[in-house]
Amino acid sequence: MSETKLKITGMTCGHCQRAATKALEGVSGVESVEVTLEPGAAVVTGAADPAALIEAVREEGYEAEVA
């Protein structure tokens, strides 16, 4: 099982954190997601394409990159 770490910018509150979490959970191959507001990061477990993870976060209005 692989783990992908993302740096997420633009999240400012709990709502942002939940939106990013829900977006990442919707990506095919994701088994679990942990999003932290500070420092703005996510750890995604599963066989998901990192590009798909980044796109899901961007569709919610935040920026993301592989950490």
N, CA, C and O of each residue as an XYZ file, in Angstrom:
268
protein
N       0.853     -1.170      0.000
C       0.000      0.000      0.000
C       0.902      1.238      0.000
O       1.825      1.343      0.808
N       0.630      2.152     -0.897
C       1.475      3.336     -1.000
C       0.871      4.520     -0.262
O      -0.324      4.561      0.029
N       1.735      5.473      0.029
C       1.328      6.673      0.741
C       1.825      7.883     -0.042
O       2.992      7.944     -0.428
N       0.940      8.839     -0.273
C       1.288     10.064     -0.987
C       1.085     11.237     -0.045
O       0.031     11.373      0.576
N       2.109     12.088      0.057
C       2.010     13.277      0.900
C       1.857     14.488     -0.008
O       2.596     14.656     -0.978
N       0.890     15.322      0.324
C       0.623     16.532     -0.447
C       0.784     17.761      0.433
O       0.467     17.736      1.622
N       1.275     18.827     -0.160
C       1.257     20.149      0.472
C       0.059     20.866     -0.130
O      -0.054     20.975     -1.351
N      -0.841     21.358      0.730
C      -2.051     22.036      0.266
C      -2.028     23.475      0.776
O      -1.837     23.711      1.969
N      -2.221     24.430     -0.123
C      -2.271     25.831      0.277
C      -3.649     26.399     -0.039
O      -4.315     25.973     -0.983
N      -4.059     27.365      0.768
C      -5.334     28.026      0.552
C      -6.416     27.625      1.535
O      -7.494     28.219      1.541
N      -6.147     26.621      2.372
C      -7.134     26.216      3.372
C      -7.027     27.160      4.569
O      -5.930     27.441      5.052
N      -8.188     27.651      5.046
C      -8.158     28.604      6.151
C      -9.015     28.194      7.344
O      -8.945     28.823      8.400
N      -9.826     27.143      7.188
C     -10.749     26.792      8.276
C     -11.111     25.311      8.208
O     -10.684     24.584      7.311
N     -11.904     24.895      9.177
C     -12.345     23.503      9.224
C     -13.157     23.096      8.009
O     -13.069     21.955      7.557
N     -13.950     24.023      7.472
C     -14.724     23.727      6.270
C     -13.783     23.400      5.116
O     -14.026     22.456      4.363
N     -12.718     24.171      4.975
C     -11.730     23.926      3.916
C     -11.110     22.534      4.084
O     -10.945     21.788      3.119
N     -10.779     22.212      5.314
C     -10.167     20.928      5.625
C     -11.107     19.786      5.244
O     -10.678     18.801      4.642
N     -12.387     19.916      5.593
C     -13.371     18.875      5.256
C     -13.583     18.779      3.753
O     -13.732     17.678      3.222
N     -13.601     19.926      3.049
C     -13.796     19.912      1.596
C     -12.636     19.206      0.904
O     -12.846     18.421     -0.021
N     -11.423     19.481      1.347
C     -10.240     18.829      0.755
C     -10.262     17.333      1.051
O      -9.939     16.517      0.187
N     -10.641     16.982      2.268
C     -10.714     15.566      2.639
C     -11.722     14.830      1.763
O     -11.424     13.763      1.227
N     -12.906     15.398      1.622
C     -13.958     14.767      0.819
C     -13.525     14.634     -0.643
O     -13.783     13.612     -1.279
N     -12.868     15.666     -1.170
C     -12.401     15.622     -2.561
C     -11.384     14.500     -2.753
O     -11.448     13.763     -3.737
N     -10.454     14.372     -1.821
C      -9.426     13.327     -1.934
C     -10.029     11.939     -1.766
O      -9.618     10.997     -2.443
N     -10.999     11.809     -0.869
C     -11.649     10.511     -0.667
C     -12.394     10.048     -1.917
O     -12.628      8.851     -2.087
N     -12.765     10.972     -2.785
C     -13.494     10.629     -4.000
C     -12.627     10.163     -5.151
O     -13.141      9.748     -6.189
N     -11.313     10.228     -4.976
C     -10.400      9.810     -6.047
C     -10.275      8.287     -6.045
O     -10.139      7.664     -4.991
N     -10.324      7.705     -7.228
C     -10.225      6.254     -7.367
C      -8.906      5.739     -6.788
O      -7.838      6.287     -7.064
N      -8.996      4.687     -5.988
C      -7.816      4.059     -5.421
C      -7.464      4.533     -4.022
O      -6.601      3.945     -3.370
N      -8.120      5.591     -3.548
C      -7.831      6.119     -2.217
C      -8.460      5.223     -1.159
O      -9.637      4.874     -1.246
N      -7.660      4.854     -0.157
C      -8.168      4.025      0.937
C      -8.401      4.845      2.195
O      -9.377      4.617      2.910
N      -7.514      5.802      2.475
C      -7.712      6.670      3.633
C      -7.037      8.013      3.384
O      -6.090      8.120      2.604
N      -7.552      9.044      4.074
C      -7.060     10.409      3.903
C      -6.962     11.061      5.266
O      -7.856     10.918      6.100
N      -5.871     11.779      5.487
C      -5.737     12.608      6.689
C      -5.267     13.984      6.239
O      -4.148     14.136      5.748
N      -6.127     14.984      6.410
C      -5.804     16.356      6.026
C      -5.627     17.183      7.288
O      -6.469     17.148      8.186
N      -4.526     17.930      7.355
C      -4.285     18.816      8.489
C      -4.313     20.260      8.004
O      -3.726     20.603      6.979
N      -5.009     21.092      8.766
C      -5.136     22.500      8.400
C      -3.795     23.215      8.540
O      -3.392     23.970      7.656
N      -3.111     22.976      9.649
C      -1.777     23.528      9.853
C      -0.806     22.370      9.881
O      -0.944     21.506     10.747
N       0.147     22.297      9.007
C       0.642     23.336      8.106
C       0.032     23.316      6.719
O       0.591     23.935      5.813
N      -1.082     22.641      6.506
C      -1.677     22.546      5.171
C      -1.098     21.364      4.421
O      -0.312     21.518      3.486
N      -1.504     20.183      4.851
C      -0.935     18.968      4.277
C      -1.971     17.856      4.260
O      -2.991     17.909      4.946
N      -1.671     16.846      3.451
C      -2.519     15.656      3.411
C      -1.642     14.432      3.258
O      -0.615     14.466      2.580
N      -2.056     13.353      3.894
C      -1.429     12.051      3.702
C      -2.525     11.143      3.161
O      -3.546     10.922      3.813
N      -2.297     10.622      1.962
C      -3.278      9.782      1.286
C      -2.708      8.378      1.158
O      -1.612      8.190      0.630
N      -3.452      7.400      1.641
C      -3.030      6.011      1.556
C      -3.866      5.314      0.485
O      -5.082      5.488      0.416
N      -3.188      4.519     -0.349
C      -3.874      3.787     -1.397
C      -3.121      3.902     -2.705
O      -2.048      4.502     -2.774
N      -3.697      3.319     -3.740
C      -3.056      3.284     -5.057
C      -3.659      4.343     -5.970
O      -4.154      4.030     -7.052
N      -3.615      5.595     -5.528
C      -4.193      6.685     -6.327
C      -3.102      7.407     -7.096
O      -1.968      7.516     -6.630
N      -3.449      7.895     -8.268
C      -2.536      8.667     -9.098
C      -2.333     10.044     -8.462
O      -3.312     10.760     -8.249
N      -1.085     10.437     -8.149
C      -0.848     11.744     -7.542
C      -1.430     12.910     -8.350
O      -1.899     13.889     -7.769
N      -1.405     12.816     -9.655
C      -1.968     13.889    -10.489
C      -3.475     14.014    -10.271
O      -4.014     15.121    -10.276
N      -4.155     12.881    -10.078
C      -5.595     12.899     -9.820
C      -5.888     13.502     -8.451
O      -6.886     14.204     -8.282
N      -5.029     13.234     -7.480
C      -5.195     13.811     -6.149
C      -5.067     15.331     -6.208
O      -5.880     16.057     -5.636
N      -4.043     15.797     -6.901
C      -3.814     17.239     -7.031
C      -4.993     17.899     -7.745
O      -5.447     18.967     -7.335
N      -5.483     17.277     -8.798
C      -6.614     17.834     -9.543
C      -7.867     17.906     -8.672
O      -8.617     18.879     -8.750
N      -8.101     16.889     -7.847
C      -9.277     16.889     -6.973
C      -9.220     18.059     -5.993
O     -10.233     18.710     -5.737
N      -8.036     18.323     -5.447
C      -7.882     19.444     -4.508
C      -8.071     20.768     -5.238
O      -8.717     21.677     -4.716
N      -7.519     20.883     -6.428
C      -7.648     22.126     -7.201
C      -9.096     22.414     -7.578
O      -9.506     23.573     -7.625
N      -9.871     21.369     -7.846
C     -11.279     21.557     -8.181
C     -12.063     22.137     -6.999
O     -13.113     22.751     -7.188
N     -11.550     21.939     -5.782
C     -12.183     22.518     -4.590
C     -11.712     23.955     -4.348
O     -12.228     24.631     -3.457
N     -10.741     24.425     -5.128
C     -10.293     25.814     -5.005
C      -9.002     26.016     -4.245
O      -8.659     27.143     -3.889
N      -8.271     24.921     -3.988
C      -7.012     25.007     -3.265
C      -5.882     24.572     -4.183
O      -6.119     23.936     -5.210
N      -4.659     24.913     -3.815
C      -3.496     24.470     -4.577
C      -2.869     23.283     -3.862
O      -2.900     23.199     -2.634
N      -2.302     22.368     -4.638
C      -1.662     21.197     -4.053
C      -0.458     20.789     -4.881
O      -0.403     21.010     -6.091
N       0.498     20.192     -4.198
C       1.664     19.618     -4.866
C       2.154     18.458     -4.018
O       1.889     18.398     -2.817
N       2.868     17.541     -4.648
C       3.414     16.416     -3.925
C       4.517     16.951     -3.018
O       5.403     17.678     -3.470
N       4.461     16.593     -1.750
C       5.437     17.088     -0.779
C       6.678     16.205     -0.758
O       7.610     16.469      0.002
